[in-house]
């Protein structure tokens, strides 16, 4: 190894490619991508949204973006196993750092997140957001729906529906998609929720493949169902890490037994290559409850699958 190899989060010149460096040292950007806010020539921005004040159980997801970045460094030396290509050979990806908001003024936070996302995607790049609790998906959806001129399809991996009714003033990580559907940010008829295993009798018209069904019908059938529901519509992909069973992702605020394995989640995502993904997030990693970083590592691996999907989108 050359003596000047390392810290590619700082020293990287090309935004493309995967360049090995020690996995145990150096600046921990996501997958060792360059830290920058210069978006010239950038295809995808990775940015953290360290919010956890909308949680209904255990807090701590404000540390999620940092944990996912750190865990990603163990993967950053090669193309992820089984991918047809290295996403970084096709995409110029940078780490933008985190969204800033004033936690002492909680009612200003949603607008700050929306403005942060709008600032990025209005310049052209796609956005992969690292949470943070799942509420962040609501202002992120607002920014993406505004850019794409109408309702989006939602591909939602979760143990919870997050469609419980609520009033407009509350900031809660279990009600965002209730608001998103009512406001026309997403179209429930062309949206799908995967992995659910909590009770909410009002589906709001969302298509649902709950965790029991995933286990029963298998990966290929789930992929087929997602593709048939979403079709070629612009889609926003949101992944709550508690979609995974707690044995694979203990480091989260509201774990529910009976969830997906990391293998199932990775293979389902990979099978969705060709879907028109326009935005994505990975949320609800709470490292204080993690064991050996397995939750953060799963989140980093799934985030890489999202970049693979983005790189596999239909040509514009």
Legacy VTK file of the C-alpha trace (Angstrom):
# vtk DataFile Version 3.0
C-alpha trace
ASCII
DATASET POLYDATA
POINTS 316 float
0.000 0.000 0.000
1.386 3.402 -0.961
2.355 5.616 1.961
-0.034 8.373 0.803
-3.071 6.064 0.495
-5.882 6.840 2.895
-8.483 9.343 4.047
-10.204 9.379 0.681
-13.081 11.237 2.276
-10.704 14.189 2.150
-8.073 13.409 -0.479
-10.153 11.773 -3.217
-9.791 13.509 -6.578
-12.192 11.484 -8.757
-15.751 11.084 -7.515
-15.938 7.701 -9.249
-14.556 4.287 -8.378
-13.717 2.300 -5.269
-10.231 2.705 -3.832
-9.155 0.524 -0.888
-7.797 1.997 2.300
-7.582 0.714 5.890
-11.074 -0.088 7.140
-10.180 0.731 10.749
-8.849 4.272 10.345
-9.465 7.548 8.567
-12.374 9.919 8.169
-15.675 8.057 8.203
-17.671 9.444 5.327
-20.262 7.087 3.869
-18.317 4.430 1.938
-15.261 6.744 1.938
-16.892 9.125 -0.528
-15.543 12.652 -0.654
-16.905 15.104 1.901
-18.011 18.131 -0.102
-20.875 20.499 -0.762
-19.707 21.238 -4.275
-22.315 19.413 -6.368
-20.824 20.025 -9.793
-20.867 16.719 -11.664
-22.454 14.860 -8.738
-25.059 12.150 -9.361
-26.028 11.266 -5.777
-25.627 13.036 -2.454
-25.533 11.141 0.829
-26.629 13.295 3.747
-27.492 12.651 7.381
-30.613 13.902 9.147
-29.870 13.370 12.865
-33.383 13.743 14.300
-34.832 11.576 17.078
-37.386 13.794 18.805
-40.317 12.207 16.931
-39.759 8.750 18.404
-42.537 7.020 20.364
-40.286 4.608 22.261
-36.494 4.608 22.651
-34.618 7.705 21.385
-31.081 7.685 20.001
-31.434 7.762 16.232
-29.768 11.167 16.148
-26.570 9.115 16.238
-27.717 6.911 13.352
-26.019 8.776 10.478
-22.672 8.672 12.271
-23.036 4.957 13.037
-24.012 4.057 9.464
-21.061 5.985 8.071
-18.635 4.288 10.470
-20.025 0.833 9.711
-19.844 1.469 5.972
-16.054 1.752 6.066
-15.704 -2.010 6.495
-17.420 -2.433 3.110
-15.703 0.357 1.228
-12.760 -1.596 -0.165
-14.633 -3.512 -2.907
-17.787 -3.821 -4.978
-20.523 -5.407 -2.804
-20.787 -9.134 -3.404
-23.136 -10.244 -6.162
-23.761 -6.879 -7.788
-23.467 -6.815 -11.563
-21.380 -3.645 -11.319
-19.874 -1.313 -8.765
-22.367 1.567 -8.278
-19.437 3.933 -7.849
-18.246 3.158 -11.370
-21.517 4.610 -12.700
-22.396 7.203 -10.081
-20.454 10.187 -8.774
-21.413 10.072 -5.091
-20.423 12.507 -2.361
-21.078 12.794 1.359
-22.632 16.191 1.999
-22.523 15.988 5.786
-25.641 16.484 7.884
-28.755 18.625 7.793
-28.616 21.376 10.400
-31.662 22.368 12.418
-32.260 24.000 15.786
-33.438 21.235 18.144
-34.585 23.933 20.563
-37.207 25.078 18.030
-38.851 21.749 17.172
-41.631 23.221 15.023
-39.019 24.621 12.628
-37.349 21.250 12.052
-39.637 19.864 9.294
-39.171 22.966 7.164
-35.409 22.862 7.737
-35.242 19.260 6.503
-37.377 20.046 3.460
-35.231 23.068 2.626
-32.042 21.010 3.021
-33.334 18.356 0.612
-34.625 20.952 -1.851
-31.273 22.720 -1.900
-29.617 19.464 -2.947
-32.061 17.916 -5.404
-32.846 21.217 -7.143
-29.243 21.154 -8.394
-29.769 17.789 -10.073
-28.356 15.024 -7.851
-30.403 12.280 -6.279
-30.476 12.144 -2.487
-29.845 9.250 -0.110
-30.721 10.389 3.408
-29.460 8.657 6.547
-31.665 8.991 9.626
-32.582 9.819 12.144
-36.087 8.709 13.045
-38.622 7.928 10.342
-40.422 11.257 10.579
-37.724 12.711 8.328
-39.332 10.914 5.380
-42.267 13.351 5.491
-40.355 16.573 4.707
-38.117 14.602 2.342
-41.214 13.458 0.444
-42.428 17.047 0.280
-39.189 18.110 -1.392
-39.213 15.200 -3.854
-42.900 15.502 -4.765
-42.373 19.189 -5.432
-39.453 18.455 -7.743
-41.243 15.713 -9.660
-44.494 17.585 -10.017
-46.968 15.329 -8.253
-47.581 12.273 -6.167
-44.916 9.594 -5.984
-45.111 5.870 -5.484
-43.826 4.850 -2.065
-41.826 1.672 -1.516
-41.853 1.340 2.248
-39.991 -1.302 4.296
-41.037 -1.279 7.953
-42.465 -3.176 10.899
-45.061 -0.411 11.235
-47.454 1.167 8.743
-46.785 4.732 9.962
-50.283 5.627 8.735
-52.029 6.138 12.062
-54.284 9.228 11.976
-52.986 12.405 13.543
-53.454 16.157 13.476
-51.223 18.374 11.405
-49.350 20.015 14.271
-47.762 16.891 15.757
-44.322 15.612 14.778
-44.467 11.830 15.134
-42.606 8.991 13.420
-45.753 6.866 13.229
-48.019 9.186 11.259
-45.984 10.605 8.364
-47.510 8.506 5.637
-51.019 9.283 6.858
-50.235 12.926 6.129
-48.326 12.126 2.929
-51.283 10.182 1.503
-53.863 12.791 2.508
-51.768 15.589 0.998
-51.169 13.744 -2.279
-47.418 13.417 -1.804
-47.758 9.680 -2.407
-50.322 7.618 -4.295
-51.370 4.658 -2.087
-52.738 2.727 -5.079
-49.266 2.562 -6.642
-47.398 2.283 -3.337
-46.457 -0.765 -1.296
-45.480 -1.485 2.305
-43.278 -4.500 3.032
-42.571 -6.302 6.299
-45.384 -4.883 8.451
-46.219 -6.750 11.651
-48.219 -4.332 13.789
-51.974 -3.779 13.667
-53.571 -0.873 11.826
-56.897 -1.754 10.259
-57.096 1.377 8.097
-54.633 0.796 5.255
-55.498 4.085 3.500
-55.427 2.076 0.282
-51.739 1.125 0.468
-50.777 -2.270 -0.917
-49.271 -4.396 1.854
-46.996 -7.430 1.916
-46.657 -8.078 5.629
-43.759 -9.977 7.184
-45.679 -13.257 7.400
-46.468 -13.050 3.696
-42.835 -12.312 2.826
-41.804 -15.470 4.673
-44.569 -17.498 3.013
-44.298 -16.436 -0.646
-40.557 -15.810 -0.890
-38.275 -13.159 -2.303
-39.047 -13.518 -6.017
-42.805 -13.230 -5.457
-42.350 -10.106 -3.329
-40.192 -8.512 -6.036
-42.832 -9.307 -8.656
-45.555 -7.803 -6.504
-43.623 -4.581 -5.912
-42.895 -4.171 -9.618
-46.521 -4.820 -10.570
-47.782 -2.231 -8.063
-45.257 0.516 -8.752
-44.774 0.029 -12.483
-42.728 2.795 -14.069
-43.914 5.610 -11.793
-41.326 7.761 -10.019
-40.819 6.067 -6.663
-39.447 7.087 -3.291
-37.809 4.255 -1.320
-37.866 4.438 2.478
-36.383 1.745 4.702
-36.942 1.621 8.457
-34.292 -0.727 9.858
-36.902 -2.239 12.202
-38.271 -3.986 9.117
-35.527 -6.466 9.966
-36.074 -8.883 12.823
-34.431 -7.713 16.086
-31.979 -10.609 15.801
-30.546 -8.785 12.757
-31.191 -5.202 13.886
-31.430 -4.787 17.664
-30.210 -1.184 17.490
-33.510 0.548 16.867
-36.168 2.306 18.896
-39.244 0.136 18.258
-38.121 -3.446 17.511
-40.789 -6.027 16.625
-40.185 -9.790 16.474
-40.885 -11.790 13.324
-39.247 -9.503 10.792
-37.183 -9.966 7.663
-33.663 -11.297 7.638
-30.891 -9.132 6.249
-30.593 -11.624 3.378
-34.273 -11.242 2.466
-34.074 -7.457 2.539
-30.914 -7.296 0.445
-32.253 -9.711 -2.164
-35.623 -7.962 -2.428
-33.932 -4.610 -2.968
-31.534 -6.041 -5.518
-34.438 -7.610 -7.359
-36.021 -4.186 -7.820
-33.336 -3.062 -10.283
-35.012 -1.122 -13.076
-37.588 0.645 -10.914
-37.594 4.425 -11.326
-36.201 5.409 -7.917
-36.012 9.194 -7.473
-35.179 9.426 -3.759
-34.342 7.174 -0.827
-33.702 7.042 2.887
-32.405 4.614 5.516
-33.735 5.409 8.986
-34.177 4.402 12.639
-30.680 3.135 13.460
-30.149 3.770 17.185
-26.579 2.652 17.948
-26.939 2.787 21.747
-29.032 -0.395 21.546
-26.888 -2.091 18.914
-24.774 -5.211 19.398
-21.414 -5.342 17.685
-22.613 -2.711 15.158
-24.751 -5.312 13.351
-27.665 -2.885 12.923
-25.468 -0.137 11.532
-23.725 -2.624 9.241
-27.068 -3.877 7.920
-28.164 -0.297 7.306
-24.940 0.495 5.435
-25.338 -2.623 3.272
-28.956 -1.769 2.480
-28.004 1.820 1.670
-25.506 0.456 -0.851
-28.311 -1.587 -2.399
-30.238 1.665 -2.791
-27.332 3.193 -4.694
-27.283 0.098 -6.908
-30.988 0.628 -7.631
-30.396 4.286 -8.415
-27.609 3.343 -10.804
-29.953 0.791 -12.440
-32.772 3.253 -13.148
-34.218 3.507 -16.648
-32.399 6.007 -18.834
-34.015 9.440 -18.727
LINES 1 317
316 0 1 2 3 4 5 6 7 8 9 10 11 12 13 14 15 16 17 18 19 20 21 22 23 24 25 26 27 28 29 30 31 32 33 34 35 36 37 38 39 40 41 42 43 44 45 46 47 48 49 50 51 52 53 54 55 56 57 58 59 60 61 62 63 64 65 66 67 68 69 70 71 72 73 74 75 76 77 78 79 80 81 82 83 84 85 86 87 88 89 90 91 92 93 94 95 96 97 98 99 100 101 102 103 104 105 106 107 108 109 110 111 112 113 114 115 116 117 118 119 120 121 122 123 124 125 126 127 128 129 130 131 132 133 134 135 136 137 138 139 140 141 142 143 144 145 146 147 148 149 150 151 152 153 154 155 156 157 158 159 160 161 162 163 164 165 166 167 168 169 170 171 172 173 174 175 176 177 178 179 180 181 182 183 184 185 186 187 188 189 190 191 192 193 194 195 196 197 198 199 200 201 202 203 204 205 206 207 208 209 210 211 212 213 214 215 216 217 218 219 220 221 222 223 224 225 226 227 228 229 230 231 232 233 234 235 236 237 238 239 240 241 242 243 244 245 246 247 248 249 250 251 252 253 254 255 256 257 258 259 260 261 262 263 264 265 266 267 268 269 270 271 272 273 274 275 276 277 278 279 280 281 282 283 284 285 286 287 288 289 290 291 292 293 294 295 296 297 298 299 300 301 302 303 304 305 306 307 308 309 310 311 312 313 314 315
